[in-house]
Amino acid sequence: MMGRRERMEELDILAEAKRRFISVLQSRREAGGESIDLEEEVIVSGPLSSREALGQPCREDFPLLRGKEVLMQAVCSGAAGQAFTSDSGRFRGTLADVMQMPLNGSFERAVLIATMNASLRSLGLIEKTVHCKDEGPKRCASCMSEWIEEQDCERVGLIGMQPALLEALIQALGPDKVMISDLAEAGSVRFGVKVLDGMDCSEMFKSCQLILITGSTLANGTVDDLLLKARQHKRRVVFYGTTCAGASFLLGWERWCPCSD
């Protein structure tokens, strides 16, 4: 059976985002506009502490607080970008070094993602690359309650455990109209809804008109299969969170992240 690392080597969505990122830098440089030299230093610190990542939120069931994931932060050209991942580590090198890293593991993928987020933010091309803190997650849930009621969908699927958003969706639509999948919490029941296996969520794409996908799927290598299912079932996909900030800009994805910095 093919392992996770071997599957990652075959995926191409993050590689395509990387190609477009390099193209953006080159085109801006050739046009005489602001760009970033490939010798610019990149520092990736991680994992951030829970206080650094979330401040003091008013709930304690976020995956990061329960040790299910970590948050890495890259700083490049004076700007910060982040990426949630399951693998932690540190990196210090040049932007060129990052571009040469193979994308065959969650750590390497997270380094690239966080670096693209920081770099594109430094150029003023994207914003909201740093996770919200303290009261931010609560405000985010409130925004979701209002936003989801404006969407034309009978059922919504949430890929990735974000408990504040899940609770907001259920309160707005009811448990029968919400589906959730997650790699780490498959089989558990949250707010009256059973968590599906994140590696096999075909039923969600059959049943839900709107699919909300965490940007963490870029780092763990599951995003390609999810988008393939979305195309097969002609479903609307909205990515949420800070991890997918750069990729959303580069690949033209719809993104929702109202309270990040």
C-alpha positions in Angstrom: 0.0 0.0 0.0 1.3 3.5 -0.9 2.3 5.5 2.2 1.5 9.1 3.0 4.9 10.3 2.0 4.8 8.6 -1.4 1.3 10.0 -2.1 2.6 13.5 -1.3 5.3 13.1 -3.9 2.7 12.5 -6.5 0.5 15.4 -5.6 0.7 18.6 -7.7 -1.6 21.3 -6.3 0.9 22.6 -3.9 3.7 22.2 -6.5 1.5 24.3 -8.9 1.1 27.0 -6.2 4.8 27.0 -5.8 5.3 27.4 -9.6 2.9 30.3 -9.7 4.6 31.9 -6.6 8.0 31.8 -8.4 6.3 33.2 -11.5 4.9 36.1 -9.5 8.3 37.0 -8.1 9.9 36.8 -11.5 7.3 38.9 -13.3 7.3 41.6 -10.7 11.1 41.7 -10.8 11.1 41.9 -14.6 8.5 44.7 -14.6 10.6 46.7 -12.2 8.1 46.4 -9.4 8.6 45.4 -5.8 9.8 41.8 -5.5 11.8 39.6 -3.1 15.3 38.4 -3.9 15.7 34.6 -3.7 18.6 35.3 -1.2 16.2 36.9 1.2 16.4 35.1 4.6 13.5 33.0 5.8 13.1 32.0 9.4 10.5 29.4 10.3 9.8 29.1 14.0 7.7 26.3 15.3 5.8 25.1 17.0 4.5 28.3 18.4 3.3 28.1 22.0 -0.5 28.0 22.6 -0.3 31.6 23.9 1.7 32.8 20.9 -0.7 31.0 18.5 -4.1 31.7 20.1 -3.6 34.0 23.0 -6.2 33.3 25.6 -9.3 32.1 23.8 -12.5 31.5 25.7 -12.6 27.8 24.9 -10.2 25.0 25.3 -11.2 22.4 22.7 -9.1 23.7 19.7 -7.0 20.9 18.2 -3.8 23.0 18.8 -4.6 23.2 22.6 -5.2 19.4 22.6 -1.9 18.5 20.9 -3.6 17.4 17.7 -1.6 20.0 15.5 1.0 22.7 15.7 1.3 26.1 14.2 4.5 27.2 12.4 5.4 30.7 11.5 7.6 32.0 8.8 9.1 35.5 8.7 10.3 36.8 5.3 11.1 40.4 4.3 9.5 41.7 7.5 6.2 39.9 7.2 4.8 36.8 9.0 2.9 33.9 7.5 1.6 30.8 9.3 0.7 27.1 8.6 -1.0 24.5 10.7 0.6 21.0 10.4 1.1 17.8 12.3 4.9 17.9 12.0 6.9 20.5 13.9 10.4 21.7 13.3 12.5 24.8 12.6 14.1 26.2 9.5 16.5 29.0 8.7 17.8 29.6 5.2 17.1 31.6 2.1 14.0 31.8 -0.1 15.9 29.9 -2.7 16.5 27.1 -0.2 12.8 26.9 0.5 12.0 26.7 -3.2 14.4 23.8 -3.6 13.0 21.7 -0.7 11.2 18.5 -1.9 7.5 18.4 -1.0 7.5 14.9 0.4 6.6 15.5 4.0 4.2 17.6 6.1 7.1 19.6 7.6 8.6 20.6 4.2 5.2 21.4 2.8 4.3 23.6 5.9 7.6 25.5 5.5 6.8 26.3 1.9 3.2 27.3 2.7 4.2 29.6 5.6 6.9 31.1 3.5 4.6 31.9 0.6 2.1 33.4 3.0 4.8 35.6 4.5 6.3 36.6 1.2 3.1 37.4 -0.6 2.0 39.5 2.5 5.2 41.4 2.4 4.4 42.3 -1.2 1.0 43.5 -0.3 -0.7 40.8 -2.4 -2.5 39.0 0.5 -3.6 39.8 4.0 -4.9 37.8 7.0 -1.9 35.4 7.3 -1.7 35.3 11.2 -4.3 33.4 13.2 -6.7 35.3 15.3 -6.2 35.4 19.1 -8.1 35.8 22.4 -11.7 36.8 21.5 -11.0 36.4 17.7 -12.1 32.7 17.5 -15.4 33.7 19.2 -15.9 36.6 16.7 -15.1 34.2 13.9 -17.8 31.8 15.0 -20.3 34.6 15.2 -19.4 35.7 11.6 -19.9 32.1 10.5 -23.4 32.0 11.9 -24.3 35.1 9.9 -22.4 34.1 6.7 -23.8 30.5 6.4 -27.4 31.7 6.6 -26.7 33.9 3.5 -25.5 30.9 1.5 -27.9 28.9 -0.7 -27.2 25.3 0.5 -29.3 22.6 2.1 -26.4 20.9 3.8 -22.8 22.0 4.5 -19.7 19.9 5.1 -16.8 21.0 7.2 -13.5 19.3 6.5 -11.1 19.8 9.5 -12.0 20.1 13.1 -12.6 23.7 14.0 -14.9 23.3 17.0 -16.0 27.0 17.2 -17.0 26.9 13.5 -18.7 23.5 13.8 -20.8 24.6 16.8 -21.8 27.8 14.9 -22.8 25.8 11.8 -24.9 23.4 13.9 -26.6 26.2 15.8 -27.4 28.0 12.6 -28.6 25.1 10.5 -29.2 22.2 12.9 -27.2 18.9 13.3 -29.0 17.2 10.4 -27.7 19.7 7.9 -24.0 19.6 8.9 -21.4 17.0 8.2 -17.8 17.0 9.6 -14.7 15.0 8.8 -11.3 15.0 10.4 -8.2 12.8 10.4 -7.5 12.9 14.1 -11.0 12.8 15.5 -12.7 10.3 13.1 -15.4 8.3 14.9 -16.0 10.7 17.7 -19.2 12.7 18.2 -19.0 16.5 18.5 -22.1 18.6 19.3 -24.3 15.7 18.3 -22.7 15.1 14.9 -20.5 12.0 14.2 -17.0 12.9 12.8 -16.3 11.1 9.5 -12.9 9.8 8.5 -11.0 12.5 6.8 -9.5 10.0 4.4 -12.9 8.8 3.2 -15.5 11.6 3.1 -17.1 10.7 -0.2 -20.6 10.8 1.4 -20.1 14.4 2.4 -19.5 15.4 -1.2 -22.6 13.5 -2.3 -24.8 15.1 0.3 -23.5 18.7 0.8 -23.8 21.5 -1.6 -21.1 23.6 0.1 -17.9 22.2 1.4 -15.7 24.2 3.8 -12.1 23.0 3.7 -9.3 23.8 6.2 -6.1 25.1 4.7 -4.3 22.4 6.7 -5.2 20.0 3.9 -2.4 21.7 1.9 0.2 20.6 4.5 -1.1 17.1 5.1 -1.4 16.2 1.4 -5.2 15.5 1.2 -6.3 18.6 -0.7 -5.9 17.1 -4.2 -8.3 14.3 -3.6 -10.8 16.6 -1.9 -10.8 19.0 -4.8 -11.2 16.1 -7.2 -14.3 14.9 -5.4 -15.6 18.5 -5.4 -15.2 18.6 -9.2 -16.8 15.2 -9.7 -19.9 16.2 -7.6 -19.9 19.9 -8.8 -19.7 21.2 -5.3 -18.8 24.7 -4.2 -15.6 24.8 -2.1 -14.6 27.5 0.3 -11.3 27.3 2.1 -11.0 28.7 5.6 -8.1 29.8 7.8 -4.7 31.4 7.5 -2.8 28.4 6.1 -4.4 28.7 2.7 -3.9 32.5 2.3 -1.2 32.4 -0.3 -2.5 29.3 -2.2 -5.9 30.9 -2.4 -4.4 34.0 -4.1 -2.2 31.9 -6.4 -4.8 29.3 -7.4 -8.0 31.5 -7.4 -9.7 29.7 -4.5 -12.6 31.2 -2.6 -11.4 31.8 1.0 -13.2 32.7 4.2 -11.2 34.0 7.2 -12.7 37.2 8.6 -11.0 37.7 11.9 -7.3 36.8 11.3 -4.6 39.5 11.3 
